[in-house]
Amino acid sequence: MKNDIKVLTFSLIIVLSIILSGNLIKSYLEESTSKLLYQLESIEQQISRENWDKAHSQILSMDKDWNKTEGLWAIFIHHHEIDNITVYLKSSLTFIKQYDKVDALYSLSVLKHYISHIPEMESL
């Protein structure tokens, strides 16, 4: 009888830990995704206005933020998703450097798609 209670208590603690950690991870992913998407929106606006210097500085800032975020995301999500985000971020940076409005906006749009669906995919 005593062992059954210990097993039940231990099992309950494990289940609650999994649920709690899943919620914390989801919250972190939603918060970091929101920040990255906000930066993308701002970069898109600057490109639409053809303010290339501002767009360039903003994407460099986003790249620094992504380098920090990428390490933590690698713990929780598939590396394929991270690779896609990194590739499109780097290509967006290149298109912005070249003042290529169409390709830059396209690349940012794909990047936005990859980033925005991460929290949904990683839900518990």
N, C-alpha and C positions, 0 to 999 in steps of 0.2 A: 504494500500500500504506500509506504513512504517513498519507495523507488519510483512508483507511478507518478507521484506528485512532482518529484524532482525532474523526471523526464518531461512531463507536461509543462512545467515551469521553464525548463531549458528550451523546449521547442517553441513555446510562446515568446520567449525573449529573442530567439533567432528570427522568427517570423516578423516580430515588431521591428527588429533591427533592419531587416531587409526592406520593409515598407518605408521606414523612416529614411534610410539611406537613399532609396529610390526617389523619394520626394525631394530630398535635399539636392540630389544630382539633377533632377528635372528642373528645380528652381534655379540652380546655377546655370544650366544650359539655356533656359529661357532668358535669364538676365544678360548673359554674355551675348546671346543671339540678338537680343533687342539692341544692345549697344552697337554691335557690328552693323546691323541693318540701318540704324540711324546714321552711322557714318557713310554707308553706301548711298543713302538717299541724298545726303549733303553733297557727296562727290558727283552724283548724277546731275544734281541741280547746277553745280559749277560747270560741268561739261556742257550741259544744255545752253548755258549762258556764254559758253566758250571762254570761260575764265580758267585757262589751262594752268597757270601758276598756282592758283588756289586749289584746284583739283589735284595737282601733283603733290602739293604739301599735305593735303588731306589723305591721299592714298598712301603716302609714306607713313603718316601717323597710324593709319589703319593697319599697315603692314607690321609696324612695331607692336601694336595691340594684338594682332593675330599671332605673332611669334610667341607672345606670353600665353595666349589662350590655347594655342595649338597643343602645347605640352599637357595641359590639364585635360583637354578634350580627348587626347590620345588614350587616356585611361578608360574613358567611357564609351567611345564610339569607334566604328570601324575605320581603319587607316585609309581605306579607299576613299571614304567621304572627306577625310582631312586632306588627302592628296588632291582631290578635285578642287577643293576650296583654294588650296595653295597655288595650284596651276592657274586657275582663273584670276586669282588676285595678282599673280606675277604678270599674266598676259594683259590684265587691265592696266597695270602700271606701265607696261611697254607701250600700249596703245595711247595712253595719256601722254607719255613722253614724245610720241610721234604726232600728236595733235590729230589723231584719227578718231573723230567723233562717233561714227557709226560703229566701228569695231569696239571702241571703248564702252559705249552704252550697251552693246550686245554682251560683251564679256561681263560687265557689271550685273546685267540682268540674270545671266546664268549663275553668277556668284551669289546673287541674292536668293535665287531658287535653292541652291545647295545649302546655304546657311539657314534659310527660313524653315526648312523641313527637318532639321536636326532634332529639335525638342520633341516633335511628334514621333519620330522614329525611335527615340530612346525612352519613350514612356514605359513605365513599369507594366 
